[in-house]
Amino acid sequence: MRMISAADVQQALDFPSLVERLRQAFKADIQVPLRHHHTLARATEPDATLLLMPAWDGENHVGVKMVTVTPGNADRGLPAVMGIYVLMDGKTGQPLALVDGPMLTLRRTAAASALAADYLAAKDTEKMLMVGTGALAPHLIEAHAAVRPIRQVTLWGRNPEKARKLAQSLSRDGLLVEAAEDLEAAVKQAQLISCATLSTTPLVKGDWLQPGQHLDLVGAFTPQMREADDAAVAKASGALRLADIRADLHQLTRQTTPPKDYGAALTLFKSAGTALEDLAAAQLAVARNSTTG
């Protein structure tokens, strides 16, 4: 059985390729049962979460990701997300590979947001705001820059010094990354706003948003977490009702909704994560590492 490390996953999953892989996966008939979501109680820190996420592609492959999300790891200098992905032969059930779970999650999550932005963000988007300084932030910046001509990124985090250090490490030729302390001003100046935090209080306010912007909400994955307020969602969709959701990635990639240029509108994508993304990313990572030891 092949072992694929975090470095191998990152090298294999370049964003142009991974975004297209996810586009094709959302068009395909991949089976994705409801994920298992279990709370792991903690006495002296925020509760952790155990996620079990299976998916299968006919008789081609079966995959399961086992992940823990531990907010308290931030104080220990460890990633909040840890886990492993098991890829199996879809016909025999034979295990084929163990894939590093955190890096797979980082790459596929960022690629899913970039795929949504490829449909929803203005074609000439050059200015991005990254809200959050965690492990996902560099990948989201890289992924969005793979589908839009991002040239300038503003980075905001609750810890200004951490934001400054991360911004400095990410700046390179053709991409200026600078830290900001005023979140409201940064939101108002950005064309694309991506949030990847575990915040339980809204960070992005609807009053700050305007047509032509795209809001990418990635981090919140429980009812207690909030990255934007009600006004932000209502301003983008018109209301907070299920019927007002215009499309999901299945519909966007399959073009079951009327083709539309969303560049002049205020658009919002809520990333929830799906085992389909993990399976597609793991298949690509394993295929590209098939000739290595």
C-alpha angles and dihedrals in degrees: 000000000000121000114209116194129210090258091051091050094050093048093047097046106063108172101241089056096040095048090054091045090055091046090057093043092055088052092050131082100256118160114231117178121199109284122243112246118188130175116225108204118227123194101206104023139033115301117266126226133225116207126190113189120182129181137162137198104212109274092331104084142345119202138182128189118203112196139171122202111201115177090187090067089081089074090049094052091247131123115266091224121061133161150102137259122220117201116195137183107266094218104040101023090231112155109246106176146359109218127195104260103204096052092043088052094047094050098043093044093052091044092053091054090048091050090054091047089051087065101032111030123083112268092235096051108149104152120070133179118206112200108197134037101218130118093285097056099081091047093050091051091049093045096049090047088056093063102029132039094255110178103157128042127185115201123205129183138159088249106060094193092053089048092052093050093047092047091052092050093050100047115104141151109309094012122075114194118187132173121239130198097191106073095183093054091045092052092049092052098047129091093197122033118191121187124195109167141118091231119154093195124062114264103179115057124210091224089065095055129089140179114287095042127110119211117204113192111191113148109060112085104155130060089250094059122086130179098167133027128245091262092060093054094042091049091055099041103023094240144014095255130119090235090061094062103108100201147331126225092270090058095042094051093043092045093229088146120068111273109259139173104232095181095108095044133081104249131187131196120191110201113208100165125238135208088236088072092050093050094048092047093046092050091053093045093050093046092051092048095046093107096047127087 
